[in-house]
Structures are given as structure tokens and as C-alpha cells.
């Protein structure tokens, strides 16, 4: 179960990472056009529309030095909204894509280029579905394991109960041999081990009876 959940998460994370990187690059190319002509109103509209995608939690555009241009947040179940109050980000020191994971987020820093560096797009993608899938896999594995334990216990009880009853019957018979010498106990339909034990007791009973008659 643990390996299944881990393998599923690793594979799913790789898929989300690849898809999110492509999205971030496409977003950055579109943002570059708006930044070139300094059309910040259209840039906001584009970010709000882009952030409607289910897995996107935040889109931020900043200048090369980190000065924030737009900040759009998308909480699960709500419509994206532009935020104010954060004046500066801390972008990567290089001009290449940087991908990190923070809590349940995949964070991509994508440079916004148009001949030269115009700024950065910071895109946060939700990874909560991976956590939920992992949890579901764990729960399913646990339930399956518990089911096998219960099934095995029932199977053991069903198999052993007749044997326990047979042994109890043979034990009771052996205790009465002094009083009922020569008595025989039925061993028909019993497992081999029980049948052999019953046969030995029958032989002992017959010998006791024979000895008593000789006396």
C-alpha cells in the first residue's frame, strides 16, 4: 500500500510538473506582450482569467528587481481576485526557470522575456489532489488488509472448530474408558490425525475390555 501510494504520487507529480511548466511558459509569453505596451489593465484581466483554472492558486507578475505588478489569488471554490498590499517579491538570482514545492503547492518562477528580461511570473499550482489520492490509496490498502485479517480469522475458526470439537469428544471418551471398557467411538469422516487418535483409543478400549475378561 505504501509503495503503491508513493509510486502513484511520484508519477502524478511528474505529470503535474510537466503540464504546469508548459502553462507557466505560455502565461509568461502572453504577459510579455502586455508588459511591452504597458497595458496593465489587460494584464490584470488576463491573469484573472488564467487563474480560473482549477489547479492554479496564485499568479504574480513582478519586475526583474521583484517589484510587484499584479497579484491574483484563487482560493478553491471561489473566483480569482486581485490582491493588494504586497509590494515586492524575491525572484531567483538567475534568469532561468525555477521550480520548487512548498506545502501543497508547486511553485514555478518563469522569466518573462521579450528580447530582454521584462520580469517574472510566479505561478502556484495546487498539489492537494496528490495528497488526497495518496490518502485514498492508504485507506483502501488498510481496509483491504483488515478485510484479509477478518477473512483469515473466520477461515481459521471454520477450519479449526470441527477439529476442536472432535478432540474434545475424544478427550471425554478417553476419560470414561475405565468405566466403559470395550466401548468404541466413531471416527467416520474425521481428518486423518483425528481418525488415527480415535483408532488408538478404540484399540486401547478393546484391550482393556479383553484384559478385564481374562481377569
C-alpha positions as CSV (number, residue, x, y, z in Angstrom):
1,X,0.0,0.0,0.0
2,X,2.8,2.4,1.0
3,X,4.7,1.7,-2.2
4,X,1.6,2.0,-4.3
5,X,0.7,5.4,-2.9
6,X,4.3,6.6,-3.2
7,X,4.6,5.4,-6.9
8,X,1.3,7.0,-7.7
9,X,2.3,10.3,-6.1
10,X,5.7,10.4,-7.9
11,X,4.1,9.6,-11.3
12,X,1.3,12.1,-10.8
13,X,3.6,14.8,-9.5
14,X,5.8,14.4,-12.6
15,X,2.8,14.8,-14.8
16,X,1.5,17.9,-13.0
17,X,5.1,19.4,-13.0
18,X,5.4,19.0,-16.8
19,X,1.9,20.3,-17.5
20,X,2.3,23.3,-15.1
21,X,5.7,24.2,-16.6
22,X,4.1,24.4,-20.1
23,X,1.2,26.5,-18.7
24,X,3.6,28.9,-16.9
25,X,5.7,29.4,-20.1
26,X,2.6,30.2,-22.1
27,X,1.3,32.6,-19.5
28,X,4.7,34.3,-19.4
29,X,4.7,34.8,-23.2
30,X,1.3,36.4,-23.1
31,X,2.3,38.6,-20.1
32,X,5.3,39.8,-22.1
33,X,3.1,41.4,-24.7
34,X,1.1,43.3,-22.1
35,X,4.2,44.5,-20.3
36,X,5.8,45.6,-23.5
37,X,3.0,48.0,-24.2
38,X,2.4,48.7,-20.5
39,X,-1.2,47.7,-20.8
40,X,-1.6,46.8,-17.1
41,X,-5.5,46.7,-17.1
42,X,-5.5,44.0,-19.8
43,X,-2.7,42.2,-18.0
44,X,-4.9,42.0,-14.9
45,X,-7.8,40.7,-16.9
46,X,-5.6,38.1,-18.5
47,X,-4.3,36.9,-15.1
48,X,-7.8,36.8,-13.5
49,X,-9.0,34.7,-16.5
50,X,-6.0,32.4,-16.4
51,X,-6.3,31.9,-12.6
52,X,-9.7,30.4,-13.1
53,X,-8.1,27.0,-13.9
54,X,-8.9,24.6,-11.1
55,X,-5.3,23.8,-10.0
56,X,-4.0,27.4,-10.0
57,X,-3.8,29.1,-6.6
58,X,-1.9,32.3,-7.4
59,X,-0.4,34.2,-10.3
60,X,2.0,37.1,-9.6
61,X,3.9,39.3,-12.0
62,X,6.9,41.3,-10.8
63,X,9.6,43.4,-12.4
64,X,13.2,42.0,-12.6
65,X,14.0,43.5,-9.2
66,X,11.0,41.9,-7.6
67,X,8.7,45.0,-7.6
68,X,5.1,43.5,-7.8
69,X,3.0,44.5,-10.8
70,X,-0.1,42.2,-10.2
71,X,-1.1,39.6,-7.7
72,X,-4.0,37.4,-8.4
73,X,-5.2,34.8,-5.9
74,X,-7.5,31.8,-6.5
75,X,-8.9,30.0,-3.4
76,X,-10.6,26.7,-4.1
77,X,-14.3,27.2,-4.7
78,X,-14.0,31.0,-5.2
79,X,-13.4,33.2,-8.2
80,X,-9.9,34.6,-8.6
81,X,-9.4,38.1,-7.2
82,X,-6.6,40.7,-7.5
83,X,-4.8,41.4,-4.2
84,X,-3.0,44.5,-3.0
85,X,-0.6,45.1,-0.1
86,X,2.4,43.1,-1.1
87,X,4.9,45.4,-2.8
88,X,7.9,43.2,-3.5
89,X,8.8,39.5,-4.2
90,X,12.2,37.9,-4.1
91,X,12.8,36.4,-7.6
92,X,15.5,33.9,-8.4
93,X,19.0,35.2,-8.8
94,X,19.4,33.7,-12.3
95,X,17.2,34.2,-15.3
96,X,16.2,30.6,-15.7
97,X,13.0,28.7,-14.7
98,X,13.0,27.7,-11.0
99,X,10.5,25.0,-9.7
100,X,10.0,24.3,-6.0
101,X,7.4,22.6,-3.9
102,X,6.0,24.4,-0.8
103,X,3.5,22.5,1.4
104,X,0.7,21.5,-1.1
105,X,1.9,23.9,-3.8
106,X,4.1,23.5,-6.9
107,X,5.7,26.9,-7.3
108,X,7.1,27.9,-10.7
109,X,9.2,31.1,-11.3
110,X,9.1,31.7,-15.1
111,X,11.1,34.6,-16.6
112,X,9.1,36.9,-18.7
113,X,11.2,37.7,-21.8
114,X,10.9,39.7,-24.9
115,X,14.4,40.1,-26.2
116,X,15.4,41.2,-22.7
117,X,14.2,40.4,-19.2
118,X,10.9,42.2,-18.5
119,X,10.1,40.5,-15.2
120,X,9.0,37.3,-13.6
121,X,5.8,35.2,-13.5
122,X,5.4,33.3,-10.2
123,X,2.7,30.6,-10.5
124,X,1.4,28.5,-7.7
125,X,-0.3,25.2,-8.6
126,X,-2.2,23.1,-6.1
127,X,-0.9,19.6,-5.2
128,X,-3.7,18.8,-2.8
129,X,-5.2,16.2,-5.2
130,X,-1.9,14.2,-4.9
131,X,-2.3,14.2,-1.1
132,X,-5.9,13.2,-1.4
133,X,-5.1,10.4,-3.8
134,X,-2.3,9.2,-1.5
135,X,-4.7,9.2,1.4
136,X,-7.3,7.3,-0.5
137,X,-4.7,4.7,-1.5
138,X,-3.6,4.3,2.1
139,X,-7.1,3.9,3.3
140,X,-8.0,1.4,0.6
141,X,-4.9,-0.6,1.4
142,X,-5.7,-0.5,5.1
143,X,-9.3,-1.6,4.5
144,X,-8.1,-4.4,2.2
145,X,-5.5,-5.6,4.8
146,X,-8.2,-5.5,7.6
147,X,-10.6,-7.4,5.3
148,X,-7.9,-10.2,4.8
149,X,-7.3,-10.4,8.5
150,X,-11.0,-10.8,9.3
151,X,-11.4,-13.3,6.4
152,X,-8.4,-15.3,7.6
153,X,-9.7,-15.3,11.2
154,X,-13.1,-16.6,10.1
155,X,-11.5,-19.2,7.9
156,X,-9.3,-20.4,10.8
157,X,-12.4,-20.6,13.0
158,X,-14.3,-22.6,10.4
159,X,-11.5,-25.0,9.8
160,X,-10.4,-25.5,13.5
161,X,-13.8,-25.6,15.2
162,X,-14.7,-29.1,14.0
163,X,-11.3,-30.3,15.0
164,X,-11.6,-28.8,18.4
165,X,-15.0,-30.4,18.9
166,X,-13.6,-33.8,17.7
167,X,-10.6,-33.5,20.1
168,X,-13.0,-32.6,23.0
169,X,-15.1,-35.6,22.1
170,X,-12.1,-37.9,22.1
171,X,-10.9,-36.5,25.4
172,X,-14.3,-37.1,27.0
173,X,-14.3,-40.7,25.6
174,X,-10.8,-41.4,27.0
175,X,-11.8,-40.3,30.5
176,X,-14.6,-42.8,30.5
177,X,-12.5,-45.8,29.4
178,X,-12.2,-47.1,33.0
179,X,-16.0,-47.2,33.3
180,X,-16.8,-48.2,29.7
181,X,-14.1,-50.7,28.8
182,X,-14.6,-52.0,25.3
183,X,-16.7,-49.1,24.2
184,X,-15.9,-47.7,20.7
185,X,-16.0,-44.2,19.3
186,X,-17.0,-43.4,15.7
187,X,-14.2,-41.9,13.7
188,X,-16.0,-41.8,10.3
189,X,-15.5,-38.6,8.4
190,X,-12.7,-37.2,10.6
191,X,-9.4,-35.8,9.5
192,X,-6.6,-38.3,9.3
193,X,-4.9,-37.1,12.6
194,X,-8.2,-37.2,14.5
195,X,-9.1,-40.6,12.9
196,X,-5.7,-42.1,14.0
197,X,-6.1,-40.8,17.5
198,X,-9.7,-42.2,17.7
199,X,-8.5,-45.6,16.3
200,X,-5.8,-45.7,19.0
201,X,-8.3,-45.1,21.7
202,X,-10.6,-47.8,20.3
203,X,-7.8,-50.2,20.3
204,X,-6.9,-49.3,23.9
205,X,-10.5,-49.7,24.9
206,X,-10.7,-53.1,23.3
207,X,-7.5,-54.3,25.1
208,X,-8.8,-53.0,28.4
209,X,-12.0,-55.0,27.9
210,X,-10.1,-58.1,26.9
211,X,-7.8,-57.8,29.9
212,X,-10.8,-57.4,32.2
213,X,-12.4,-60.5,30.8
214,X,-9.3,-62.5,31.3
215,X,-9.1,-61.4,34.9
